[in-house]
Amino acid sequence: MTRPGDEVIVFEPSFDSYVPGIRLAGGIAVAARLDEDYRPDWPAFAALLTARTRLVIFNTPHNPTGRCWQRDDLDRLAALLRGTAIAVISDEVYEHMCYLPAGHASVVAHPELRARSFVVSSFGKTYHVTGWKVAYCCAPRSLSTEFRRSHQFITFCVHTPSQHALADFMAAEPGWYDALNQFYRQKRDLFRAAIEDSGLHLQACEGSYFQQVSYGHLSDLPDVELARRLTCEGGIATIPVSAFYQDHEDRHVLRLCFAKRTETLEEGARRLRLAFQTIVC
């Protein structure tokens, strides 16, 4: 699909496997920065499109920011790609974890984008077995044929026991994933309430199971250094958001995960509050 010299646009911050995969194929990763509210900057994106643009990759609900694209975003993307042969990879592994009233907006439901898109989703994310690394990809026949030419030599198939286990569970609980949205919404709300008085600025979380917090008003520590100290001294693991940018520029933002048991979230919140009282401030 992507050949040496082709350009691939990725929206940053972006999941850390995108750019290495592009480079492995000989492609050139071009960063389309999300704006200060982590929304697509469409004029800036349009300026990045060239005759060498082969592919666009985006992720919704978004890791790490927790933002979600909606129908108007898909309409804008479709309009800008109209008349080109540029393909799209839509990473929708958190599709059942969108907390907006309008729900998840998938390219599958957008006829114009659907015709040029690969949609990636995840049994692992949906069924709480992320360690199994079981995912799937949907695409039109012509794109799927191209996809399989590479895929069969990278991962021939997922091992049999995982396939049987998931198939049996889906047959026994066909509507199980319908409860996921409320399940994670409650965890999000619990965790946000637990760290509300920590002094951290809680950024918007519209989907996924990630919560970003900014701390620049509390400390000048670089996010990598702060994450290290929080782990080693505070016993609380966080992810520095600079790791999701190609330039690794520090933005004084950390990513937290609330896909945990209630008691773990409460203890994590306690440690986080204490750490910002003793380590940071």
C-alpha positions in Angstrom: 0.0 0.0 0.0 2.7 2.5 1.1 5.9 2.4 -0.9 9.2 4.2 -0.4 8.9 7.9 -0.8 5.1 8.0 -0.2 3.8 10.4 2.4 1.5 9.4 5.1 -0.3 12.0 7.2 -0.8 11.2 10.9 -2.7 13.4 13.4 -0.5 14.2 16.4 -0.5 13.3 19.2 -0.7 9.8 17.7 -0.4 6.3 19.0 3.3 5.3 19.0 3.1 2.4 16.5 2.0 4.5 13.5 5.2 6.3 12.6 7.5 3.3 13.0 5.2 1.3 10.7 5.3 4.0 8.1 9.0 4.2 8.2 9.4 0.4 8.0 7.5 0.6 4.7 9.8 3.3 3.5 7.2 6.0 3.8 7.5 9.5 5.1 5.4 10.4 8.2 3.9 13.9 8.0 2.5 15.3 11.2 -0.9 17.1 11.2 -1.0 18.7 14.6 -4.3 18.7 16.4 -5.2 22.1 17.8 -5.0 23.2 21.4 -8.3 21.5 22.1 -7.1 18.4 20.3 -9.4 19.0 17.3 -8.4 18.6 13.6 -7.0 21.9 12.1 -8.5 21.4 8.7 -6.8 24.3 6.9 -3.4 23.1 8.2 -4.3 19.5 7.2 -5.2 20.7 3.7 -1.9 22.4 3.3 -0.1 19.1 4.0 -1.7 17.3 1.1 0.6 16.8 -1.9 0.9 14.6 -5.0 2.9 12.2 -2.8 0.3 11.7 -0.1 -0.8 8.1 -0.2 -2.5 7.6 3.1 -4.1 9.3 6.1 -4.3 7.7 9.6 -6.5 8.9 12.4 -7.8 7.4 15.6 -11.3 7.9 17.2 -12.0 7.7 20.1 -8.5 9.1 20.4 -5.5 7.8 22.3 -4.0 9.6 24.2 -6.4 12.6 24.4 -9.8 11.0 24.8 -11.3 13.2 22.1 -13.8 11.8 19.5 -14.3 12.8 15.9 -17.9 13.3 14.8 -19.8 13.3 11.5 -18.8 16.8 10.6 -15.1 15.9 10.9 -15.6 13.0 8.6 -17.4 15.2 6.1 -14.5 17.7 6.2 -12.0 14.9 5.6 -14.1 13.4 2.8 -14.3 16.8 1.1 -10.6 17.4 1.2 -9.8 13.9 -0.2 -12.4 14.1 -2.9 -10.9 13.6 -6.3 -7.8 11.9 -5.0 -6.7 8.2 -4.6 -5.6 8.8 -1.0 -6.6 5.9 1.3 -7.6 6.2 5.0 -6.8 4.0 8.0 -9.4 4.7 10.7 -8.2 3.2 14.1 -11.5 2.7 16.0 -10.4 0.2 18.6 -12.2 2.2 21.3 -15.4 2.4 19.3 -17.6 1.2 22.2 -16.2 3.8 24.5 -17.6 7.1 23.2 -19.4 9.2 25.7 -20.8 11.9 23.5 -24.6 12.0 23.0 -24.3 11.4 19.3 -22.2 8.3 19.9 -19.3 6.9 17.9 -18.8 8.2 14.3 -17.3 5.5 12.1 -16.1 5.8 8.6 -18.1 2.6 8.0 -21.3 4.8 8.2 -19.8 7.4 5.8 -20.3 6.1 2.2 -17.7 8.4 0.7 -15.0 7.6 3.2 -16.0 3.9 3.5 -15.0 3.3 -0.1 -11.4 4.3 0.5 -10.9 3.2 4.1 -9.4 0.4 6.3 -11.2 0.3 9.6 -9.2 -1.3 12.5 -11.0 -2.5 15.6 -10.1 -4.8 18.5 -11.6 -7.8 20.3 -8.9 -7.2 22.9 -10.2 -3.7 23.8 -13.9 -4.6 23.5 -13.7 -7.8 25.6 -11.1 -6.8 28.2 -8.4 -9.2 26.9 -5.9 -6.6 25.5 -3.0 -9.0 26.2 -4.3 -11.4 23.6 -3.7 -8.9 20.9 -6.7 -9.9 18.8 -7.9 -7.3 16.3 -9.6 -7.2 12.9 -9.7 -5.0 9.9 -12.6 -4.1 7.6 -12.1 -2.7 4.1 -13.6 -2.8 0.6 -12.6 -5.8 -1.5 -9.9 -4.1 -3.5 -8.2 -2.7 -0.4 -8.6 -5.9 1.5 -6.8 -7.8 -1.3 -3.9 -5.4 -1.0 -3.9 -5.6 2.7 -3.8 -9.5 2.7 -0.7 -9.5 0.5 1.3 -8.0 3.3 -0.6 -9.3 6.3 -0.2 -13.0 5.6 3.6 -12.6 5.9 3.5 -10.5 9.1 0.9 -12.4 11.2 -0.5 -15.4 9.4 -3.3 -15.8 11.9 -4.2 -15.4 15.6 -3.6 -18.6 17.5 -6.6 -21.0 17.7 -7.5 -21.0 21.4 -8.0 -17.2 21.4 -10.3 -17.4 18.4 -12.4 -20.2 19.9 -12.6 -18.4 23.3 -13.8 -15.1 21.7 -16.3 -16.9 19.4 -17.8 -18.9 22.3 -18.1 -15.7 24.4 -19.7 -13.7 21.6 -22.2 -16.5 21.0 -23.1 -16.7 24.7 -23.2 -12.9 25.3 -24.1 -11.3 21.9 -25.0 -7.9 23.4 -22.3 -7.8 26.0 -20.5 -4.9 24.5 -23.6 -2.7 24.7 -22.8 -2.2 28.4 -19.2 -1.1 27.8 -20.0 2.6 27.3 -21.8 3.0 30.7 -19.2 0.8 32.4 -16.3 3.0 31.3 -18.2 6.2 31.7 -18.8 5.4 35.4 -15.0 4.7 35.8 -14.2 7.9 34.1 -16.5 9.9 36.3 -15.3 8.2 39.5 -11.6 8.8 38.6 -12.1 12.4 37.6 -14.0 13.1 40.8 -11.2 11.4 42.8 -8.5 13.7 41.4 -10.5 16.8 41.0 -8.8 18.4 44.1 -5.3 17.3 43.1 -4.5 20.7 41.6 -4.1 19.1 38.1 -6.1 20.5 35.2 -8.4 17.7 33.9 -8.7 17.8 30.1 -11.9 16.8 28.3 -12.4 13.0 28.0 -15.1 12.1 25.4 -14.1 8.5 24.8 -11.5 5.7 25.3 -10.3 4.9 28.9 -7.6 7.6 29.0 -7.6 10.8 31.0 -5.1 13.6 30.2 -4.0 16.0 32.9 -1.9 19.1 32.5 0.4 20.4 35.3 2.4 23.3 33.8 0.8 25.7 36.3 2.2 23.5 39.1 5.7 22.6 37.9 8.3 23.1 35.2 9.5 19.5 35.4 9.6 17.9 31.9 6.8 15.3 31.5 9.3 12.4 31.1 11.1 13.3 34.3 7.9 13.8 36.2 6.5 10.5 35.0 9.7 8.8 36.1 9.6 10.4 39.6 5.9 9.7 40.0 6.6 6.0 39.3 9.8 5.6 41.4 8.9 7.9 44.3 5.1 8.1 44.2 4.2 4.5 43.1 1.9 5.8 40.4 2.4 5.1 36.7 1.7 7.7 34.1 2.6 8.3 30.4 4.3 11.5 29.3 2.3 12.8 26.3 5.4 14.1 24.6 6.0 10.4 23.6 3.1 10.7 21.2 4.7 13.4 19.1 7.6 12.9 16.6 9.5 15.9 18.0 9.0 14.7 21.6 8.5 18.3 22.6 7.4 18.6 26.3 3.9 19.9 26.8 3.5 19.3 30.6 0.7 16.8 30.0 0.4 13.3 31.4 -1.9 10.4 30.3 -3.7 8.4 32.9 -5.6 5.1 32.4 -8.9 4.5 34.3 -9.5 0.9 33.0 -8.9 -0.4 36.5 -10.9 -1.8 39.4 -12.6 0.8 41.7 -10.2 0.2 44.5 -7.2 0.6 42.2 -8.6 3.9 40.9 -9.2 5.2 44.4 -5.7 4.2 45.6 -4.2 5.6 42.4 -6.0 8.9 43.0 -4.8 9.0 46.6 -1.2 8.5 45.5 -1.4 11.0 42.7 -2.8 13.7 45.1 0.0 12.9 47.6 2.7 12.9 44.9 1.7 16.4 43.8 1.9 17.6 47.4 5.3 16.1 48.2 7.2 15.5 44.9 6.0 18.2 42.6 5.0 21.2 44.7 
